Amino acid sequence: MAKKSVPKIFNKLGLMTLGLFSFVFFLYLTFPYQVLKESITTSLNKQSSFNIRIGRLSSHFPVGVALEDLNISSAGQVKSLSVKRVVTSVSLWRLLLGQLGISVELESRNKKKLGVDLVFGLLSLINGTPMPSKVFLQSDGFQIDGYLDFALANIASGPGANPLLSGLLTQIELVGDLVGSAELNLDMESPTRSNGEMTLKLRGGTLTINDPSLNIAPQKFSKFALESQMKDAKLVISNKSGFITQEMAINLDGQINLKKNFINSQLDVNLGVKLEKSLKDSLGLIVEIVMGGHDGQGKIRIVGPLLRPNTIKI
């Protein structure tokens, strides 16, 4: 008798599970995403200094949302940022391991994608230290058109902006396709155990300064690279990093010394700039004033806390 009742129990459990799954799946498909979109948009606009518009919001299986035709602008700023598609999802597998795994995928107009995966320890979030333990980034040719322009325009209008550079920053445009990856394993309890590497390059990059009075030719990058490696509690920026066009060379190297509290990490980075031809004629004096040096060249050392570093003219 007992043997016959066991299959019946499993049958009932199976039917209950199927019913629950069907109900959840029905809610998943019929969820009022239009209402959620309006609620998210209103909340973000109230809590930030940006004006955000979302064209369409939908579900993304198994646990996530997809935003299409996202537009971000700042009050008083002419420039805005448009994103074709953003997908954000949460890993159920990570939750079972006591971690919060978040994946964000951006799609640009050329259909190429930029993916970012972040992993947080649930205990660290509960303790109020929201620092990811893993960071993974992958780009297969994502168009960065508009992203740097938007960021620089907001920096130029922000508090503490350098009046010598503010007007120039709003005129800069950078286009190109981002390729490369970054994989970082962070252990803030013991920074010496942190490790990883990053190699990012810009393919077909062009820098344009839209100021007719400066008469600067579009700068086509023959090199646009950022390479670094993390080990022994240091993020070391390789001397292979740098940016070169027909009239400009920017060299970058140094390191970030990681601390247990990440915001207390220490910068020690060297930045060198050399301008030629039309760039030198138009911007050489600014480089000399801000960075020291002469003849369109300058070099500075950036040292100190990550959020409030000091600059030293070399």
C-alpha positions as CSV (number, residue, x, y, z in Angstrom):
1,M,0.0,0.0,0.0
2,A,2.8,2.3,0.9
3,K,4.6,1.5,-2.3
4,K,1.6,2.5,-4.4
5,S,1.2,5.8,-2.5
6,V,4.7,7.0,-3.3
7,P,4.1,7.5,-7.1
8,K,0.9,9.3,-6.3
9,I,2.8,11.8,-4.0
10,F,5.3,12.4,-6.7
11,N,2.5,12.9,-9.3
12,K,0.9,15.5,-7.0
13,L,4.2,17.2,-6.4
14,G,4.8,17.3,-10.1
15,L,1.4,18.8,-10.9
16,M,1.8,21.4,-8.1
17,T,5.3,22.3,-9.5
18,L,4.0,22.5,-13.0
19,G,1.0,24.7,-11.8
20,L,3.3,27.0,-9.9
21,F,5.7,27.3,-12.8
22,S,2.8,28.0,-15.2
23,F,1.4,30.7,-12.9
24,V,4.8,32.4,-12.5
25,F,5.5,32.2,-16.2
26,F,2.0,33.7,-16.9
27,L,2.8,36.6,-14.6
28,Y,6.2,37.0,-16.2
29,L,4.6,37.4,-19.7
30,T,1.7,39.6,-18.6
31,F,3.6,41.8,-16.2
32,P,2.7,45.5,-16.7
33,Y,6.1,46.6,-18.0
34,Q,4.7,49.9,-19.3
35,V,3.7,50.9,-15.8
36,L,7.1,49.8,-14.5
37,K,8.8,51.8,-17.2
38,E,7.0,55.0,-16.2
39,S,7.7,54.3,-12.5
40,I,11.5,53.7,-13.1
41,T,11.8,56.8,-15.3
42,T,10.1,59.0,-12.8
43,S,12.2,57.7,-9.9
44,L,15.5,58.0,-11.8
45,N,14.7,61.6,-12.9
46,K,13.8,62.6,-9.3
47,Q,16.9,61.0,-7.8
48,S,19.5,62.2,-10.4
49,S,20.4,65.4,-12.2
50,F,19.7,63.7,-15.5
51,N,16.6,63.6,-17.7
52,I,16.0,59.9,-18.7
53,R,13.7,58.6,-21.3
54,I,13.1,54.9,-22.0
55,G,11.5,53.9,-25.3
56,R,10.5,50.4,-24.4
57,L,11.0,48.1,-21.4
58,S,10.4,44.3,-21.5
59,S,11.4,41.1,-19.7
60,H,14.6,39.2,-20.3
61,F,14.6,35.5,-19.4
62,P,15.1,34.2,-16.8
63,V,15.4,37.1,-14.4
64,G,16.1,40.5,-16.0
65,V,14.8,43.4,-18.0
66,A,15.6,44.9,-21.4
67,L,15.5,48.6,-22.1
68,E,15.4,49.9,-25.7
69,D,16.0,53.4,-27.1
70,L,17.3,54.8,-23.9
71,N,18.1,58.6,-23.9
72,I,19.9,60.4,-21.2
73,S,20.4,64.2,-21.1
74,S,21.4,66.8,-18.5
75,A,19.5,69.9,-17.7
76,G,21.1,72.8,-19.6
77,Q,23.3,70.6,-21.7
78,V,22.9,70.4,-25.5
79,K,24.5,66.9,-25.7
80,S,22.6,63.8,-24.8
81,L,23.5,60.1,-24.7
82,S,21.5,57.5,-26.8
83,V,21.7,53.8,-26.2
84,K,20.0,51.4,-28.6
85,R,19.5,48.5,-26.1
86,V,20.5,47.7,-22.5
87,V,19.9,44.3,-20.9
88,T,20.3,43.7,-17.2
89,S,19.9,40.3,-15.6
90,V,20.6,38.5,-12.3
91,S,22.3,35.1,-12.0
92,L,20.2,32.5,-10.1
93,W,23.2,30.2,-9.9
94,R,25.2,32.9,-8.1
95,L,22.4,33.4,-5.5
96,L,22.6,29.8,-4.6
97,L,26.3,30.3,-3.9
98,G,25.7,33.3,-1.6
99,Q,26.6,35.8,-4.3
100,L,24.8,38.5,-6.3
101,G,25.8,38.2,-10.0
102,I,24.6,41.1,-12.2
103,S,25.1,41.1,-16.0
104,V,24.7,44.3,-18.1
105,E,24.8,44.2,-21.9
106,L,24.7,47.3,-24.1
107,E,24.1,47.2,-27.8
108,S,25.3,50.0,-30.1
109,R,23.9,51.1,-33.5
110,N,26.3,48.8,-35.3
111,K,24.7,45.8,-33.5
112,K,27.9,45.1,-31.6
113,K,27.8,44.6,-27.8
114,L,29.6,45.5,-24.7
115,G,29.1,43.1,-21.8
116,V,29.9,43.7,-18.1
117,D,29.5,41.1,-15.4
118,L,29.8,42.0,-11.7
119,V,29.8,39.6,-8.8
120,F,29.2,40.8,-5.2
121,G,29.3,38.8,-2.0
122,L,25.9,38.9,-0.2
123,L,27.6,39.4,3.1
124,S,29.6,42.4,1.9
125,L,26.4,44.0,0.6
126,I,24.7,43.4,4.0
127,N,27.7,44.9,5.8
128,G,27.5,48.0,3.6
129,T,30.6,47.4,1.5
130,P,29.2,47.1,-2.1
131,M,32.5,46.3,-3.7
132,P,32.4,43.6,-6.5
133,S,34.7,40.6,-6.0
134,K,34.8,39.9,-9.7
135,V,34.6,42.2,-12.7
136,F,34.5,41.0,-16.3
137,L,34.2,43.2,-19.4
138,Q,34.0,42.1,-23.0
139,S,33.6,44.2,-26.2
140,D,33.6,43.0,-29.7
141,G,33.5,46.3,-31.5
142,F,31.0,48.3,-29.5
143,Q,30.6,51.9,-30.9
144,I,31.5,54.4,-28.2
145,D,30.2,57.4,-30.3
146,G,28.7,59.9,-27.9
147,Y,29.7,58.4,-24.6
148,L,32.9,60.4,-24.0
149,D,31.3,63.5,-25.4
150,F,28.5,63.3,-22.9
151,A,30.8,62.6,-20.0
152,L,33.1,65.5,-20.8
153,A,30.2,67.9,-21.3
154,N,29.0,67.0,-17.8
155,I,32.5,67.4,-16.3
156,A,32.8,70.8,-17.9
157,S,29.6,72.0,-16.3
158,G,30.2,70.4,-13.0
159,P,31.6,71.9,-9.8
160,G,35.3,72.5,-9.7
161,A,35.6,72.5,-13.5
162,N,38.8,74.2,-14.8
163,P,37.7,77.4,-16.6
164,L,40.6,77.0,-19.0
165,L,39.3,73.7,-20.2
166,S,35.5,73.8,-19.7
167,G,34.8,75.4,-23.1
168,L,37.1,73.0,-24.9
169,L,35.7,69.9,-23.2
170,T,32.2,70.6,-24.6
171,Q,33.6,70.7,-28.2
172,I,35.3,67.3,-28.1
173,E,33.8,64.3,-30.0
174,L,35.3,60.8,-30.0
175,V,34.2,57.9,-32.3
176,G,35.4,54.4,-32.8
177,D,34.8,50.8,-32.0
178,L,35.9,49.4,-28.6
179,V,37.6,45.9,-28.7
180,G,39.2,43.9,-25.9
181,S,38.4,42.6,-22.4
182,A,39.1,43.0,-18.7
183,E,38.9,40.4,-16.0
184,L,39.6,41.4,-12.4
185,N,39.3,39.4,-9.2
186,L,39.2,41.7,-6.2
187,D,39.8,40.8,-2.6
188,M,39.6,43.9,-0.5
189,E,40.1,42.0,2.7
190,S,43.5,41.0,1.4
191,P,44.4,43.1,-1.6
192,T,47.6,41.1,-2.3
193,R,45.4,38.3,-3.4
194,S,43.7,40.4,-6.1
195,N,44.7,39.7,-9.7
196,G,43.6,40.2,-13.2
197,E,44.4,42.0,-16.5
198,M,42.9,44.4,-18.9
199,T,43.5,45.1,-22.6
200,L,41.2,47.6,-24.3
201,K,41.8,49.2,-27.7
202,L,39.8,51.6,-30.0
203,R,39.5,50.6,-33.6
204,G,39.0,53.3,-36.3
205,G,39.1,56.0,-33.6
206,T,38.8,59.7,-34.5
207,L,38.9,62.7,-32.2
208,T,37.2,65.9,-33.4
209,I,37.3,69.3,-31.8
210,N,34.3,71.3,-33.1
211,D,35.5,74.8,-32.6
212,P,36.0,76.7,-35.9
213,S,38.2,79.3,-34.2
214,L,40.8,76.6,-33.4
215,N,41.0,75.2,-37.0
216,I,42.1,71.7,-35.8
217,A,42.1,68.8,-38.2
218,P,40.3,65.6,-37.1
219,Q,42.8,63.4,-35.2
220,K,42.9,59.8,-36.5
221,F,44.3,57.4,-33.9
222,S,47.0,55.1,-35.0
223,K,47.2,53.9,-31.4
224,F,44.5,53.9,-28.7
225,A,45.4,51.4,-26.1
226,L,45.0,50.8,-22.3
227,E,46.8,47.8,-20.9
228,S,47.2,46.9,-17.3
229,Q,47.8,44.0,-14.9
230,M,46.8,43.5,-11.3
231,K,49.0,41.7,-8.9
232,D,50.6,42.1,-5.4
233,A,47.9,44.7,-4.4
234,K,48.8,46.9,-7.4
235,L,47.1,47.7,-10.7
236,V,50.1,48.4,-13.0
237,I,49.4,50.4,-16.1
238,S,51.7,49.1,-18.9
239,N,53.9,51.5,-20.8
240,K,52.3,50.0,-23.9
241,S,49.3,52.2,-23.0
242,G,48.9,55.4,-24.9
243,F,47.2,57.5,-27.5
244,I,48.8,58.6,-30.8
245,T,47.4,60.6,-33.7
246,Q,49.1,62.5,-36.6
247,E,49.5,65.5,-34.3
248,M,49.4,64.2,-30.8
249,A,51.1,61.7,-28.6
250,I,49.9,60.9,-25.0
251,N,52.0,58.5,-22.9
252,L,50.5,56.9,-19.8
253,D,52.1,54.6,-17.2
254,G,52.2,54.0,-13.4
255,Q,50.1,52.1,-10.9
256,I,47.2,52.2,-8.4
257,N,48.1,50.8,-5.0
258,L,45.1,49.0,-3.7
259,K,43.9,49.5,-0.1
260,K,41.5,47.5,2.0
261,N,39.0,50.4,1.6
262,F,39.1,50.9,-2.2
263,I,38.4,54.6,-2.1
264,N,41.6,55.0,-0.1
265,S,43.7,53.4,-2.9
266,Q,46.6,55.5,-4.0
267,L,47.4,56.8,-7.5
268,D,50.9,57.1,-8.8
269,V,50.5,57.7,-12.5
270,N,52.7,59.6,-15.1
271,L,51.0,61.4,-17.9
272,G,52.9,63.0,-20.8
273,V,51.5,65.0,-23.7
274,K,53.2,66.2,-26.9
275,L,51.3,68.3,-29.5
276,E,52.4,69.1,-33.1
277,K,51.2,71.2,-36.0
278,S,47.6,72.6,-35.7
279,L,47.1,71.1,-32.3
280,K,50.3,72.7,-31.0
281,D,49.3,76.1,-32.5
282,S,45.8,76.0,-30.9
283,L,46.3,74.1,-27.6
284,G,50.0,74.2,-27.0
285,L,49.8,77.1,-24.6
286,I,47.1,75.5,-22.5
287,V,49.2,72.3,-22.2
288,E,52.2,74.4,-21.1
289,I,50.2,76.3,-18.5
290,V,48.3,73.2,-17.1
291,M,51.1,70.7,-17.3
292,G,54.3,72.8,-17.4
293,G,56.9,72.2,-20.0
294,H,57.3,74.1,-23.3
295,D,56.9,73.8,-27.1
296,G,53.5,72.1,-26.9
297,Q,54.8,69.5,-24.5
298,G,54.1,68.7,-20.8
299,K,54.3,66.0,-18.3
300,I,52.7,65.6,-14.9
301,R,52.6,63.0,-12.1
302,I,49.2,62.2,-10.6
303,V,49.6,61.0,-7.0
304,G,47.5,60.6,-3.9
305,P,44.1,59.2,-2.9
306,L,41.9,57.9,-5.8
307,L,39.1,60.5,-5.3
308,R,41.3,63.5,-4.5
309,P,44.7,63.1,-6.2
310,N,47.3,65.8,-6.5
311,T,49.2,66.8,-9.7
312,I,52.9,67.5,-9.8
313,K,54.5,69.1,-12.9
314,I,57.6,67.3,-14.0
